[in-house]
Amino acid sequence: MEQIDPLEDLNKVDEETLQRKKAAMQEQFEKHQLKPGDPGYIYDKEVDFSADAGTVEHCEWDSEDDQSGF
């Protein structure tokens, strides 16, 4: 199976390599995908990510101190 390097820029690879990487990613997705009838499958599962407030990162571009006048 094709190795997927998360740091590799797939915008810079040739078309054949890109298709191989996409096929490998699709294979991994389908391998881990839960379908109706599978143990642990939940229809319309909703996840509340706000409960994990300890991992919130502050972003400078999203600050209230913007004085640009927009």
N, C-alpha and C positions, 0 to 999 in steps of 0.2 A: 504494500500500500504506500502511496505517496506521502511523504512527510510534509506537514504544514508548519512552517516557521511563522509565528505570529508577528515577527518583526520584518518579514519580507514584504517589499512593496510590489504587490501584484499588478500595479499599473505599469511596471517596467519590464514585465516578462513577455515572452513571445506568446502567440495565441495558443499554440499546442500545450505549452507549460500551464497556461492559465486554465485551459479546459481540464487538464489532469488534476490540478489543484482544486478546481470547482467540484469535480467528480469525487475527489477524496473528502471534501467538506460535506457534500451531500450524503455520502455513505456514512460518515460519522453522525450526521444529523439524524438520519433514518434509524441508525443503530440505537440511539438514545431517545428517540421520540416515543412518547406514550400514546397509544391509540385506544379507542373505546374497546373495552373488554380486557385490557391489560391491568394487572394489579397496580394500584396507585393512581390510576387514571381518574382525573376530576374534570368534569365538564365545566367549561367557563370559569376556570380557576382565576382568582384575583389575588394579587400579592400586594400588601401594604408595605412599601419601602420606607415610609416615614418612621416606623418603629426602630429603625437602625440609625438613629440620629448620631450615634457616636462616630460614624464614618463620613459625616458631611464635611466637604471641603469648601473653603471660601475661595471664590473666584473674583479677582480684581475687576474684570470686565463687567461684572454684575453688581457693582456697588451702588448704593444710593447717593454717593457723593459726586455723581456725575454733574459737572458744571458746563457741559458742552452746549447747552441751550436747545437741545432737541425737544 
